[in-house]
């Protein structure tokens, strides 16, 4: 269903004009469904974001809320080394201030849609007495050798991340981040990505998805984990490391490649891709943090969670 | 993202077992995105439903809420004469009673998914301090001669509906209805459907979508509109007719075909399809209600809305 087609808001016409273009859009906003020209395989992902949980209306600027709601889905498409083909957007708008909120949301949504080549092709706009809820679903298509899952990591693989982690909430980076679509595709062209995901819950937690899906263990090199500048500097290193391991909402890619491909990446990194080698896959299931002279098991919530 | 993969609820494993099957599901619940085998064109639609607006938690049984949230999307796929290929489901669950609610919702969702050949391939399950919100997005594929839009009606076309309308809210038919997928495909095989949609807002309101998209007018024959038995019998006929015109949430199909195809349908109705011829397309844009000796313009909300 199209966004608020019964509404008389002028911005809806504006949304239609700005949203529906693209060579793949056979039918955009305004019919019972949209119709996209697709290849033989279609990626699909969805995320629901709520006021007070994923953003705070009145504190987080509305365009950044809109941007985030699309970006987290694009990050999932990137995690499969996919290319987005279209998005549908559902809103439950609070009655008070809902119109201005919708306009701001769509400003951010449409800007990122444009930047990432992901037209908004449909949606469902509602008002209610509750807080703002936004749901976005994104379709995409695999690239190159196909979709990269979480299940293909092997003992001996090297583990990489595409950027420093930690501190994304206070800095608002959880709203402003750029989904790593181009990075994923560049990596996918260069090497065989055995397993990949995007860091949403936090490094130490997300690693378990690869551990479980691939039936491997992962040893992290504590000294190699890139801590983001957003993590406040005036605290002990152990605390800063814990932020990097557990804050979440980094939306960098984490991936596993063979040692040979790791050497290729380190000697000839693909243009525009930041790379940090942070660990290695091992046969024994679990996640460990290697220090200078220690090897400690990590829990899902970071190492302090396990030891205090 | 998969439903509540961090949760320890046992039902999640159960959901995965019951949800993810089907020959088109290359990757189901449990990775960053799902992957569906698709044809060269993919339909996509989404609907967000909220407690207190589309259902009432505590009054509407949870399995019927779940069923409705998928069914309204399948109805949109039917309106394009499409076949569903997969669905993704997002939940914002209230903290109090959220677990039982989720189990009930998924009972209804999975049952209808099974009935309609639409596997649930992914989702996003959240808890918050607000009321229940459910978003479903459904992918599908066109059948036969392709997707049927709202835009192809022509003057002279006959207008049909696939069942009686009105009274769906008090009877809970808005939750229990069967999406007209098989009916749409049977009709699409028999005749050339010029325009079609599913009746969600109400007959008199939904007609305007065809009027605007097709640039035609529609004359309804007041005596031919099938009023559902759910509309209480002990009231004047004019009131019952108004319920049929304006109640909404009927989820029957409304479609336009040439006079020749109308005769084909009336003489040899496709098996299993109820058919009511209720009007005709005319050149002058607008919607009119023809009585025995009257012709009155209809507003979006039904005729009383315009005349009292």
Boltz contact constraints between the chains, C-beta under 6 A:
constraints:
  - contact:
      token1: [A, 31]
      token2: [B, 149]
      max_distance: 6.0
  - contact:
      token1: [A, 31]
      token2: [B, 150]
      max_distance: 6.0
  - contact:
      token1: [A, 32]
      token2: [B, 76]
      max_distance: 6.0
  - contact:
      token1: [A, 32]
      token2: [B, 79]
      max_distance: 6.0
  - contact:
      token1: [A, 32]
      token2: [B, 80]
      max_distance: 6.0
  - contact:
      token1: [A, 32]
      token2: [B, 197]
      max_distance: 6.0
  - contact:
      token1: [A, 33]
      token2: [B, 43]
      max_distance: 6.0
  - contact:
      token1: [A, 33]
      token2: [B, 45]
      max_distance: 6.0
  - contact:
      token1: [A, 33]
      token2: [B, 76]
      max_distance: 6.0
  - contact:
      token1: [A, 33]
      token2: [B, 80]
      max_distance: 6.0
  - contact:
      token1: [A, 34]
      token2: [B, 44]
      max_distance: 6.0
  - contact:
      token1: [A, 35]
      token2: [B, 41]
      max_distance: 6.0
  - contact:
      token1: [A, 35]
      token2: [B, 43]
      max_distance: 6.0
  - contact:
      token1: [A, 35]
      token2: [B, 147]
      max_distance: 6.0
  - contact:
      token1: [A, 36]
      token2: [B, 42]
      max_distance: 6.0
  - contact:
      token1: [A, 37]
      token2: [B, 41]
      max_distance: 6.0
  - contact:
      token1: [A, 38]
      token2: [B, 38]
      max_distance: 6.0
  - contact:
      token1: [A, 38]
      token2: [B, 42]
      max_distance: 6.0
  - contact:
      token1: [A, 41]
      token2: [B, 35]
      max_distance: 6.0
  - contact:
      token1: [A, 41]
      token2: [B, 37]
      max_distance: 6.0
  - contact:
      token1: [A, 42]
      token2: [B, 36]
      max_distance: 6.0
  - contact:
      token1: [A, 42]
      token2: [B, 38]
      max_distance: 6.0
  - contact:
      token1: [A, 42]
      token2: [B, 42]
      max_distance: 6.0
  - contact:
      token1: [A, 43]
      token2: [B, 33]
      max_distance: 6.0
  - contact:
      token1: [A, 43]
      token2: [B, 35]
      max_distance: 6.0
  - contact:
      token1: [A, 44]
      token2: [B, 34]
      max_distance: 6.0
  - contact:
      token1: [A, 44]
      token2: [B, 88]
      max_distance: 6.0
  - contact:
      token1: [A, 45]
      token2: [B, 33]
      max_distance: 6.0
  - contact:
      token1: [A, 46]
      token2: [B, 88]
      max_distance: 6.0
  - contact:
      token1: [A, 46]
      token2: [B, 90]
      max_distance: 6.0
  - contact:
      token1: [A, 46]
      token2: [B, 124]
      max_distance: 6.0
  - contact:
      token1: [A, 46]
      token2: [B, 137]
      max_distance: 6.0
  - contact:
      token1: [A, 47]
      token2: [B, 124]
      max_distance: 6.0
  - contact:
      token1: [A, 48]
      token2: [B, 90]
      max_distance: 6.0
  - contact:
      token1: [A, 48]
      token2: [B, 92]
      max_distance: 6.0
  - contact:
      token1: [A, 48]
      token2: [B, 124]
      max_distance: 6.0
  - contact:
      token1: [A, 48]
      token2: [B, 126]
      max_distance: 6.0
  - contact:
      token1: [A, 48]
      token2: [B, 135]
      max_distance: 6.0
  - contact:
      token1: [A, 50]
      token2: [B, 92]
      max_distance: 6.0
  - contact:
      token1: [A, 50]
      token2: [B, 128]
      max_distance: 6.0
  - contact:
      token1: [A, 53]
      token2: [B, 128]
      max_distance: 6.0
  - contact:
      token1: [A, 76]
      token2: [B, 32]
      max_distance: 6.0
  - contact:
      token1: [A, 76]
      token2: [B, 33]
      max_distance: 6.0
  - contact:
      token1: [A, 79]
      token2: [B, 32]
      max_distance: 6.0
  - contact:
      token1: [A, 80]
      token2: [B, 32]
      max_distance: 6.0
  - contact:
      token1: [A, 80]
      token2: [B, 33]
      max_distance: 6.0
  - contact:
      token1: [A, 88]
      token2: [B, 44]
      max_distance: 6.0
  - contact:
      token1: [A, 88]
      token2: [B, 46]
      max_distance: 6.0
  - contact:
      token1: [A, 88]
      token2: [B, 137]
      max_distance: 6.0
  - contact:
      token1: [A, 90]
      token2: [B, 46]
      max_distance: 6.0
  - contact:
      token1: [A, 90]
      token2: [B, 48]
      max_distance: 6.0
  - contact:
      token1: [A, 90]
      token2: [B, 135]
      max_distance: 6.0
  - contact:
      token1: [A, 92]
      token2: [B, 48]
      max_distance: 6.0
  - contact:
      token1: [A, 92]
      token2: [B, 50]
      max_distance: 6.0
  - contact:
      token1: [A, 92]
      token2: [B, 133]
      max_distance: 6.0
  - contact:
      token1: [A, 124]
      token2: [B, 46]
      max_distance: 6.0
  - contact:
      token1: [A, 124]
      token2: [B, 47]
      max_distance: 6.0
  - contact:
      token1: [A, 124]
      token2: [B, 48]
      max_distance: 6.0
  - contact:
      token1: [A, 126]
      token2: [B, 48]
      max_distance: 6.0
  - contact:
      token1: [A, 128]
      token2: [B, 50]
      max_distance: 6.0
  - contact:
      token1: [A, 128]
      token2: [B, 53]
      max_distance: 6.0
  - contact:
      token1: [A, 130]
      token2: [B, 130]
      max_distance: 6.0
  - contact:
      token1: [A, 130]
      token2: [B, 131]
      max_distance: 6.0
  - contact:
      token1: [A, 131]
      token2: [B, 130]
      max_distance: 6.0
  - contact:
      token1: [A, 133]
      token2: [B, 92]
      max_distance: 6.0
  - contact:
      token1: [A, 133]
      token2: [B, 133]
      max_distance: 6.0
  - contact:
      token1: [A, 135]
      token2: [B, 48]
      max_distance: 6.0
  - contact:
      token1: [A, 135]
      token2: [B, 90]
      max_distance: 6.0
  - contact:
      token1: [A, 135]
      token2: [B, 135]
      max_distance: 6.0
  - contact:
      token1: [A, 137]
      token2: [B, 46]
      max_distance: 6.0
  - contact:
      token1: [A, 137]
      token2: [B, 88]
      max_distance: 6.0
  - contact:
      token1: [A, 137]
      token2: [B, 137]
      max_distance: 6.0
  - contact:
      token1: [A, 147]
      token2: [B, 35]
      max_distance: 6.0
  - contact:
      token1: [A, 149]
      token2: [B, 31]
      max_distance: 6.0
  - contact:
      token1: [A, 150]
      token2: [B, 31]
      max_distance: 6.0
  - contact:
      token1: [A, 197]
      token2: [B, 32]
      max_distance: 6.0
